[in-house]
Amino acid sequence: MGSKEPYFKPYTIKETNGIKIGFIAATVEFTPFYLALDWEVANAFDWIEKYLRELQPQVDVIVMMSHLGMYDDESLANKFPEIDLILSSHTHHHFDKGERVNGVLLAAAGRYGEYIGEVTLEFKDGELTGKKRS
């Protein structure tokens, strides 16, 4: 893990109808580009782990916005089952009805607006009870 804090805020929390949703994001490491900006590059999984630990006690649900690609997203789901939903991109794939890996719902909509989808998170008494992609 790099020694500097991230350039961008690592996560945000939005509250809707009493439900606290934590959004965290990561992108693939474009090392030459970032180094040209004098940014320190570190492993995305290390940063995700660090900030998930910080975020998880503050929220009811965690949504990961990922530009890491399908295979890294599957690895994320296996390593971090506390993530409820991964909105996946980078590899331009799509899932007709979403994919589930280790209890985590993965949703992806292809590229260039080819597909549109909707993810529904269902709650009862402030607790996540269901998640689906339609």
SVG drawing of the C-alpha trace seen along z (x, -y; Angstrom):
<svg xmlns="http://www.w3.org/2000/svg" viewBox="-40 -16 45 34">
<polyline fill="none" stroke="black" stroke-width="0.4" points="0.0,0.0 1.3,-3.5 2.2,-5.9 0.0,-8.8 -3.7,-9.0 -5.9,-8.7 -6.3,-11.8 -10.1,-11.3 -12.3,-10.7 -12.3,-6.9 -16.1,-6.6 -19.3,-8.5 -22.4,-7.7 -25.9,-8.6 -29.0,-8.2 -32.3,-7.5 -35.5,-6.7 -33.4,-6.0 -31.1,-3.5 -27.4,-4.4 -25.8,-3.4 -22.0,-3.4 -20.5,-3.9 -16.9,-2.9 -15.1,-3.0 -11.9,-1.8 -10.3,-1.8 -7.7,0.2 -4.1,-1.0 -3.1,-3.1 0.4,-3.4 2.2,-5.6 -0.7,-8.1 -0.9,-8.4 2.9,-8.7 2.9,-11.5 0.5,-13.3 2.9,-12.6 0.4,-10.2 1.5,-7.2 0.0,-4.0 -0.9,-1.1 -2.8,2.1 -6.6,1.4 -7.4,4.4 -5.3,3.0 -7.1,-0.3 -10.5,1.4 -9.8,3.5 -8.7,0.5 -11.7,-1.6 -14.3,1.2 -13.2,1.8 -13.8,-1.9 -17.0,-2.2 -18.8,1.0 -19.8,0.1 -21.3,-3.2 -23.7,-1.9 -26.6,0.6 -25.4,1.6 -22.2,1.3 -22.2,0.6 -18.9,1.0 -18.5,-1.0 -15.7,0.9 -13.7,0.1 -11.4,3.1 -13.0,5.6 -15.1,8.7 -12.4,11.0 -11.2,8.7 -14.8,8.0 -15.4,11.8 -12.2,11.8 -13.5,8.8 -16.8,10.6 -15.0,13.7 -12.6,11.7 -15.1,9.2 -18.6,10.7 -19.5,7.6 -19.9,5.8 -23.6,6.1 -23.5,5.0 -20.7,4.4 -21.6,2.2 -19.0,3.6 -17.2,2.1 -13.9,1.9 -14.2,5.1 -17.4,4.0 -19.3,7.2 -22.9,7.4 -25.0,9.7 -28.6,10.2 -29.9,10.8 -26.8,10.1 -24.4,12.6 -24.0,13.7 -20.6,14.5 -20.2,15.4 -23.6,13.7 -22.5,10.5 -24.6,9.3 -22.6,8.2 -24.3,6.0 -22.8,4.8 -24.4,3.1 -21.9,3.7 -20.5,0.7 -21.6,-2.4 -25.2,-2.2 -25.9,1.2 -27.8,2.4 -29.9,0.8 -30.7,2.5 -32.0,1.8 -30.9,3.1 -33.4,3.3 -32.3,3.5 -35.1,4.5 -35.2,3.6 -37.3,4.5 -37.0,2.6 -33.7,1.1 -32.1,4.5 -31.3,5.6 -33.5,8.5 -33.1,8.9 -31.2,7.7 -31.9,8.3 -31.0,7.1 -33.8,6.8"/>
</svg>
